[in-house]
Amino acid sequence: MIQASWRRCLFPRLLSCERPALAAKESSWPPVPRPELLPRVTSALRERFVFCDEIADVISAAFYEPCNLLLWGPGGHGKSDMVMAALRGLDVDESEVFVQSFGEGMSEDRLWGGPDMASLDTCLKYDTKRSFLAPQYKVVVFEELFDAPAQALLPLKDVLTRRVFMNGPDAVKMNAKVVIACTNKDPRDFAEGNDAVQALMERFLLQKEVRWPAYEKKHYRELFAKVCKNSSMGGKEMQTQLSAVIAGLNETKSFVMSPRMAIQSLKVVTNTARIRPDKKITADSFQSIRFVQGMQSYTADLERKIEKQLPKESDFQIQLEDRDFDDHSNGLRTARKEIPRLVATTLNKRFIHCREIVQVLTHACLQPCNVLLWGPGGHGKSDMVMKVLKALGYDDQEIFLQSFGEGMSEDRLWGGPNIAKLDEYLEYDTDRSFLPYEVVVLEEILDASSQALLPLKDVLTRRVFMNADQAVPMQSKLIIACTNKDPRQFAKDSDAVKALLERFPLQLEVRWPSYEQRDYEALFEKANPDAKEDRRKLHRIYAHVIANLNDDRENGFQVSPRIALGGLRLAANSVGRHGRKKLIVEDILTIRNVQGMESYKKDVEALIRSALLEGGVEVLLSDIDERAEQLKGRMEEINAIFESGQDLDQEARGDVNDEAINAMLDLMSGMDKLKRELMYIQISDPKLLAWKEIVEKRVDELSAEIEAGS
């Protein structure tokens, strides 16, 4: 591997007999005179990055030669951003730079620009003008190169070696002078035993690991000073305090906050002051760090560790000024000062346990930036998002809503093929995609395949989609992704998912902190604020019952808010449909038909009856009353059966009587069951006790009547 010793590797080539060829290159390359390469790249990188001099050195070396460069290291350290900053510092035009992400879904078709539709009837040729081989590209940037399968890496290795691609019968020359590959993986870990990777790595003369040598308070403070050059004294104090908090969170082996995470932490902490009328930072402001992408995997007690780094004074505050807020970026159509109030009032009016959701959506809309909401289904993630966006002034036609899934394809993502041009080349109808929309909601994003997630990640990074040879800018300012899946699990198994998740700076798990009776009662009160006393009693009983259906919060089944509300409606409807005035067990059992309950494996009826003994004896008494009436009706039906057999012959009459006798035995068994249930009901309330005595009397009378009839 070539790192600090790259100069020694270059000297033999510079002094070789190829010197005339090198001189010939100098007329068109590099983009600036060679003596200016290192100073200009260094200056460009020092504007925004720390520990960047060695990176500037190796990038300038790649342009000086020119030769290919591999930058590798942990995510969030700005490898791609450094490359793009260096290119701007060297006055390389964007039209001369090709950027492409590799990954599990990378194919040879995508590598070479996709099939040439015009020649498809005669031979297989690729539309290379849509690939890095297009003649206008001088610099190529490949991201996550080594995530791609061998089928894509081997042909790339050949072209990087020969600098020519055989496209059918045509030889297509590679004009790019420098190929810079960036990856979060350590090539030393996976090159051994993988011939395709090893062979490709040999085509990158220069290689450099990108990571900080240390992650201390002073290093984060230096980073913040570069990002926020116009800070007030309060802003600088806040940055110093945040640097101490971040450094205190770092754990050598398990967690280190990357520069990207640190910058996002700075933004969310700053936004907490923007939300306050007095524009002050408090101790609680630093707790917003938990929303930053990557913090979900932090295993230690985050709240306690943050508090440990803060001043001990209870009234600790830092005063910020207007210049500390990033108001230069284009915000959403709603004035920033109105966003906190609109988000809070919209969600608090209809949802419970939504404090953190209010905070994370407020941060996302203020910045604005992408946010991922994840957690078990039925908690209203999409519903909350849509209500907030509408409160901010967007109607249904202005919100792009798209569901991902296993069948999600690149075609669907970009609006489908442009049929009018399909005979010539593959172009997408991007007006039908999310690209023109200011606000976007993507549902179940983690269900999609790598083939769809990789190009999405590219566009979220560059904010431009290359549609054939046309650059289509992404107008989206706020993308909110919702999923029922735990991204921490998916990121472990899929590099495509991990790379995409890094494009959502804010992330939050959406679930209730507890699933107890009081939680469901609060939910029902939000959904039915004008409910009368008898309806509120129903809410209390129903909340008690479904709370008893729940398992352990972390490992088992919880009745979600959607199931709870759906079950409550079904129970109330069941009472009305059957012409009853009171709720019985059968009505509550309709919860079994609500979507989501099909995975419940326990005996629902037994659990419901057990729960009603503790907190819903009214329902049990109504239920016994109702069943007693049904048994009385059944007794009349049995008497009718006996009477119907009187005019029949002896054999037929015997069959009818047998049927009636069996029915009578079932009836008596049913009466015995009602008596036993009444015995188990323990009541201290005088009104309920009087009701129980009435029911017991009716059951006894009916039982005596049945015995007399038998």
N, C-alpha and C positions, 0 to 999 in steps of 0.2 A: 504494500500500500504506500502511495506517495503522498506525503503531507508536507511537513516543513522542508523536506529535502528535495522538493520538486525541481529546484534550479539545477542540481547536479544531473538530473535526468535530462534536462533540456540542453545543456551545453554541448554534448556530443553531436546532437542533431544540428545545432546552430553552426557548428564548425565543420560540418561535413560537406561533401561535394554537392549537396543540394542547395547551396547558397544562391546560385543564380535564380532558381525557382522561387526562393523566398523573396528575392528582390523584386521578382515579377509580381508577387502578391501585393506588395506594398502600395501599388497604385490604387487598389480598391479596398484594401484591408490593412489595418483595422479602421474603424469609423473615425478615429481621431489619431493624431501623430503618436507613435509609440511612446515617446517620453512622457506624454500626458496621461497614459492609461492608468498607471498606479495612483497618481495624485487625484485624478478625477473620480475614480471608483472609491478611493478612501474617503474623499470629501462627501460623496453621495451617501455612503453608508454611515458615516459618523453623524449625519443629521438625525438619524432615527434609531440607530442600533448601538448596543454596547458590546464589548469584546468582538469587534468586527474587523480589526486591522488585518488579522491573518486571513480572514475570508476575502477582504479586498485584495490582498496580495495574490491569492490563488486565482481569483476571478480575472484579475488583470493579466496574470500569466497565461490563462487560457486564451485570452484575446490576443496577447502578444505573439504567441506561437504561430497560428492558432491551433488549438487542440480541444478535445472533449474533457469535460469536468464532471465529477460525481461529488455531490454534497449530501452527506448523510448524518443522521443524528435524531434525537427525540423530537417528537412533534411540538409545534408551538414556539419554535425558536426563529422563525422567519426566514427559512432557507429560500423559498420562492420569492418572498418579498425583497430579500437582499439582492437576488438576481435581477428582479425587475427594477429596483432602485439603481443598481449599477448600470443597467442598460439605458435608463433615462439620463444618468450622469454622463454617459458616453454619446448621447444624442442619437441613439438608435431608435428609429421610428417604430411605432407599434405595428405598422403594417409589415415590418421586416422580421417580426418575432412570432414564432409558432409555439403555442403552449398546448400540451396534451397530457391528460392523466391516464396512467395505466392502472391495471388492477385485475381482479379475478375474471372480470367480464371482457377484458381486452382480447380482441381477435385480430387476425391478419387482415380481415376486411376493413376494420376501423383504422388499422395502422396505415394502410395505403390509400385511404380516402373513400372506401366503399366502391361497389361495382360501377363501372361506366355503363349506364343504361343504354346509351346509343349503340354500343358495340356488343351488347349482350347476346344478340342473335347469331353473331359470327364467332366470337371467342370471349374468354373471360379476361377482361381488362379492368384495371382500377382507375378511378377518377383521381389521379395523383395530384391534380391541382388543389384538391381539398385536403391534402396530406402535407407533412413537413417537407416533401420533395418539391413543392411548388417553387418556381424559380425566384419569387420575390423574397423568400425567407433566408435571412443571413444567420439568424440565431434560433436555435430550437431548445425549448425547455420541456423536458419530460418529467412529470411528477409521479411519484410512487412507482417508478419503473420496474422494480423487482417484485411487484405484486402480480405481474402478468404471468400467464402460463407460458410454458416453453414454446408452444406453437407460435406465439407472437415474438418471443425474444430471439429465437434462432434466425429467422429471416431478417430481423433488424440488425443483428450482428453482422450478417453478410453484407448488407448495404453500407453500414458504417465502415466496413473494411474496404470494400471495392469502390464506394461512393457512386455506385450505379445500381439502379433497380431495373430488372427486365420485366417490363409491363407488357405481357404478351410478346409480340415480336419487337416491341420498341424498347430502346435503352433510354431510361430517364435518369438524367444526371442529378446528383445531390449537390445543390449549390450552397447549402448552409455551411458556414465556416466553423461554427462552434455549436456543439450539442452539450447542454448542461442538464444533468439528471439529478433530481432531488428525491430522497427517500427517507422515511422515518426508521427504516430497518438498518441494522448493522450488517453490512455485506459479509463480514467475517463469519457471521453465524450461519448463513445459509448458502454461501458460495460452495463450501465443501460438500461434495456429493451431488452437486447440481451442475452438470456440464454446461447447460444452456446459460445459467447465470455467470459461471466462471468465465466462459468464452466472451460474454457480453462485457463483463467488467474489464477485461483486458483491452477493450476499445476506448476506455476512459483513462487517458494518460495521467490526469491529475485527479486526486481523490482527497477529500478533507472532511473530517468530522466536525459538525456544527453543534456545539453546546457550550454553556458557560463553564469556566473552570471552577467557579464557586457561586453559590446562590445566597448571598448575604444581604443584610439590610442596605448597605451602601450601594450594592449593585442594582437593586430595584429602585433605589432613590435616584440613581443616575439615569436609569431608563425613563422614569417618570419626568425627570427634568428635560429630557429630549422630546418627549411626547407633548408636554405642556410647557411651552416656552414662555408663556405670558401669564403665569400664575400669580395670584396675589400672595401676600404673606400668609394668609389663612390657608390658601391652596397649597402652598409649600409645606406648611405645618401638617396638613392632612396627608400629603404624600409621604412625608417622613414617618408619620404614625402608621400609615398603611404598609410602608416598607417593613417596619418592625413586626407588624402582624403577620405578613406573608412569610418573612424569614422565620418567625416562630412556628408557623404551621409546617414548614418543611421537615421532612424526615428522610434521612439519607437513603435508606433502602426501599421505603414504601411510597413516598410521595415527595415530589419537588414541583413547585408551581412554575410553569413555563412563563416566558415573557408575554406570550399572547394572553394567557390566563391572568397575569398580573395587570396588563393594560385593561382588560375587561373588568377586572375587580375595581380598578380605579374609576372606571366609568359608572359602575352601579353604585359605588359608595358616593360619588359626586352627585348622582341623580337623587339620592335620598335628601340632600340639602335643597335641591331644586323643588322637590315636592313640598317642603316646609315653607310657610310664609316668611319666616325669618332667615331662611337660607343658611341654616346652621347644621354642622355635622355633630352628631351625638354618638355615644358609645354604641347604641343600637344600629347606627348606620353601617358599621363594619360587619354586622351579621349578614348583610346582603351578599357578602362574598359567596354564601352557600348556593346562590343561584347560578354561579359561573360554571360553564361547561368544564367538566373534569372534577369538580368538587363532589359530585355524587358518589365517587369511589373513595372518598376520604373516610376512613374507618374510625378515627379517634373522635372524641367528644369535641366537635367543631366549636360549638358555642363557648364551652369552657376555655378552650385553647385561645380563642380570639380574645375573650375577656382578660385572660392572663397577660396579654401584651399591651393592654390599654391602661391609661392612668387610673389610679384608684379613686379619684375624686368622683362623687356621685353626680355632680353637676358639670362634668367634663363636656365642653362644647368647643367647636372651631367655627369661626365666622367666615363664610365664603362670599365672594363678590361675583358680579355678573360675568366678569372675564374668565372666571374659573369654569364656566359652563360652555360646552361645545355647541354653540348656536350657529356655527358656520355651515354645518351639514344641513341638507334639505330635510326638513321634518315632514310629518304627515300633514294632511290638510287642516287638522284641528290645531289651534294654538297650543303650544306646549304647556302654558300655564293652566289650561283647562283640562288637560288629559288626566291628572291624578283624581280630580273630583268626578269626572265622568266615568272613569273605570270603577272607582270605589262605589259610587251610588248605584251603578248598573248591576254590579255583582252582589253587593250586600243586600239588595232588595229581594233577590230571588234564591240565593244560594247560602248554605252554611259552610263553616270551616273554609272560607275562601280568602283569608287574610293574606296568605303567601301568594295565591294566584293573583290577587289584586296587585301585590307588590311587583311580581315578575312581569305581568302584562303592562303595568305602568312603566317599568324600566324599558321594556321592549319598545313601547310606543314613543317614549320620550327620546330615545337614542337616535333614530329607530334602528333595531337590529333583529335578527332572526331569533326565534325562541322555540324550544321543543318542550311540549307538555306530554308526559307519559304517566302510565299508571293503569290499574285495573279498569276494565270497561264499566260503563254505567254511572260514571261520576260527573258527566256533563262537560267534558273538556271542550268538545266542538261547540256545544250549546253556549258555553261561557264566552268562547272566542267570538262567535258570530254576534252575540248580543253586544259585546264591547265594540266591535267594529261598526255595528250599526249606530251605536251611541256616539261614535266619533264622526258620524256623518256619511258613512258608506252604505249604499243600498245594495240589494242582492245582485244587481247587474254589474256593480263595481267591485265585487269581491270574487276572486277566482277560487273556486272550491274544487279540489280534485282528490279522488280516492286512489291510493296506490294499492298494490297487492301482487300476488304471484304472477298475475297476467299482465302487469304493467310493462310496457315496452318503450323503447326509445321513440318509436313512431308516435305513440299516444302522448308522450311527454312533451313533444315539440309541436303538437297540433295535427299530426297526420301528414302524409305526403301531399304535395301540391300536384294534383292530378294533371293540371294543364302542362306541366313541365316534365312529367314522368318519363316521356320518351327520350328526353335529352339528358337529364341528370336528376339525381335525388335531391329535391328541395322540400322543405317542410312549410306548412301553412301556419307560421308562427303567430298569426293574429288570433288563432284558436288555442294558443297555449297560454301559460301564465306570464310570459315575458312582457306583455303590454300593461299588466295590471299593477297598481300601486300596492295593494294588499292581497296576500295569497294565503290560503289555508290548504295544507296538504294532510290528508287523513291516512292513517295506517302506513306511514312512510317506510317503516322498517320491514314491511311485508314484501316490498319490491325486490326484484333480482338485481344482481350487481350490474348487469348490462344497462339498467335504467338509472341506478344510483350514481355510477361513475360520471357519466356526462352531466348529470345534475350538479354534482360536486364541482365540476369544472366551471360551470356557468355561475354558480354561487360565489366562486372564488374570483373569477375574472369580470363578472357582470356583463359578459358579452357572449353571444352564441353565434358561431360561424355556421350560417345557413347556406350551404354550397360555398360560393365565394363572397357572400354578403355578410357583413358583421351586423348582427341584430342586438342592440343594447337591451339589457334587462332593466325594465322600469321599476321593478318591485323594490319597495323600500322596507317592507315588513313581511316576512314569511313565517307563519306559525304552523309548525308541524305537530300533529297529534298521533299518538300510538298507544295501544294497550300493552305493548311489549316493553320489557326492561332493556334499555339500550346498553346497560353495562354487560349484559350477557351476550348480546349480539356483537358488540364491539370486540369481544374476545375471539369470536369465531370468524369474523369477516373484516378484512382490511378495508373493503369498500364502505361498509357501515361506519367503521371508525373514522375514516377520512371525511365522510359526509357529516358525522356528528360534530366535528370540529368547526363546521360552518354554521353551527347554531350556538352562538356565544352564551345564551341563557338557556337553562334547562331546569325543569321542576317536575318532581313526582307529584301527581294529583291523586290524593286519597285522603280519607278522613283519619284524624288521629285516634279516633275510637268509634266503635259501632255498638253503642249501648242504647237503652230505651230513650234516654234524654236526647240523643242525637237524632233519632228518627222522629221523635215528637217535635223537635225544632224544625226538621225538614218539612213535616206535614203542616206546621204552622205557617212556614214561608209559602208553601204551595196553596194553602187555604186560609188566608189571613182573616177572612170574614166568617169563619165557621162558628156555628152556634154551639151551645153547651153540649147537646147530645152528640153533635159531630165531633167535638173535641174529646168527648169520652171515648168515642170510637177510635180516634187517633191514639189516645193513650193505650187502649187495650191492644190495638194492632201493633203499635211500636213495641210494647212489651213482648208480644208473641214473636215478632220477627227478630228481635234482639236475641232471643233464646235459640234461634236457628243458627246463629253464627258460631264459627270455630275460632281457634286461636288466630289473632290478627295477622301474624306474619306467615303462617304456614297453612292455614285452612281457608274455609269458605266464609265470605261475608256477603250478606244481603246488601247489594249496592243501592244507592239512592234511586236509580232507575227501576230496579226490581221492587223496591219498597213502594214507590209512588204508583207503579203499574198494578201491584197487588192490592193496594188500598182502593184504587178505582174499581178493580174487578170485584172486590168484596162488596163495595157499596152498590155496584150495578147488580150483583147477584141478589141482594136483598130486594131491590126494586123489581127485577125480572121475575122473581118468584112470588111477588105480592106480599112479602113479609114486612112487618114493622120493626123487627129487631134482628140483630146480627146473630147468626149461629155458626157453628164450627164449619159447616159445609161452605159457607161464604168465604171464610178465611182460607179454606183449602184451595180456593181458586188460584192462590199464589203459585201453585204447582204448574200452572199453564203459562206463567210469565217467562219470556225469553231470558235465559241465564240460569233458571232453576233446574234445567234438564241435567246439569252436572251435579246436582245435590243428591247424595247417595243415602242419606239417613231416612228413617221413617218420619215423614213430615207430620202426619196426623198425630202420632204419639207425642212428638215434641210439642205440637201446638196445644194439645189437651193438657199436657204437663204444665206448660207455661200459663195456661188459663187458670189452672188451680191456684197459681201464685198471684196472678194479677188480672184476671178477667172472668170471675165467676158469673158475672151477668150474662156473658155469652154462653157459658155452660148451662145456666138455668134456662135461657131462651132455647138453647139447643135441645135440652131434655123436654121442654114444653112442646117444641115443634115435633120432635120424634114421637112423643106420646100421642099427639093428634094423628100422626101418620099411622101409628099402630092401631088406634081406634078405627081409622078408616079401613085398615087391613082386616080387622076383625069383622067388619060389616061385609067385606068382600068374601071372607071365608064362610060366613053364614049363608051368603048367596050361593056359594058353591055347593054347600050341603043341600040347600033347597033345590038346586038344579038337578040333583041326582035322584030325587024322589020318584020321578016319572020314568026312570030308565029301568031296563031289565037288571036282574040281580048282578050279573058280571060287570056291566058298565057302571052300575051304581057303586059297586065295590071299588072300582078304579077311581071314581070321583071322590068317594069318601076317603080313600088313601091319600089323595092329593090334598084334600082339606085338612086331614089330620096332621100331615107333615107341615102344612102351612101354620096350623095352630101351634105345633111344637115350636116352630121358629118364632112365632109371635110371643109365646110364653118366655122363650129364651131372651127375646128382646126386652121384655118387661123386666126380667131379672137383671139385665145389664143396666137398665135405667136406675133401678133401685140401688145397685152397687155404686154407680157413679154419684148418686145423691149422697150416699154415705161418706164418700171421700171429700165432698165439698165442705170445707170448714169456713164458717162466716161469723164475723162479730158485728158487722154493720146491721143495725135494727131493721132498716128498710129491706136489705137483701135477705135478712133472716126471715122476715115475714113472707117475702116472695118465695123463698125456699120451702116454707111450710105449705104454701098454697100448691106449689108444684108437687110436693110429696103427697098431699091429699089427693090430687088429681090422679097421680100415678097409682096410688093404692086403690082408688075407686075403679080405675080401669082394669087393674090387675084382678080385682075381685070379680068384675064383670066377665073377664076372659075365663077365669077358673069356673065360674058358674055355667058359662056356655060350653065348656069342654066336657 
